[in-house]
């Protein structure tokens, strides 16, 4: 039976994506720790129900992300975390999804604070920065609390506007990675309704400080919001640990 290119490409792409995700989960969860040698392509293929070709392509993807290294006569080895491309949106998402710990959350919080505090200071120092967008986002978040609209969309737009307001090409280049930060911190398991209600005044305080042209107050307000996000994530990690039965 003849199979067209289109018939081949779609399932292979889907299987490839799934295989990459599963193997990444193995690495993130510690099933195969740093320095470990992965099973060969045949063994992985049998476990996942996929061909060696798909396994090989998935491995290449993770090699490109710095997570694996293929050595002749040795096999596929898990590389140290310091070699992983943590700025890669997929790697960041996998780390948050499969291996959240306090060190990771603290590091992520510090990095986010460094970028966003700079962003608000730049925006507050720019008399042409459009604060009306921030207030519109705050109004949309408040409406979402009453069941009208999407909090995530409004919150993400708030932070994106701040980064875009810097006009800094390097900060803007980090947008995809920061989007993953926000995606993680604004997920339903972290962003509970009570957390939304508490953080809304934090957002308004940032908007007010920028509108007043006060970089110092803007920075302080952003630090408070970032710290609240950290607390929310750690609380959810602790709650998840309590809900997980001991082995």
Buried (B, 14 or more C-beta within 10 A) or exposed (E): EEEEEEEEEEEBEEBBBBBBBBBBBBBBEEEBEEEBEBBEBEEBBEEBEBBBEBBBBBBBBBBEBBBBBBEEEEBBBBBEBEBBEBEBBBBBBBBBBBBBEEEBBEEBBEBBBEBBBBBBBBBBEBEEBEBEBBBBBBEBBBBBEEEEBEBBBBBBBBBBBBBBBBEBEEBEEBBEBBBBBBBBBBBEEBBEEEBBEEBBBBBBBBBBBBBEBBBEBBBBBBBBBBEBBBEBBBEBBEEEEEEEEEE
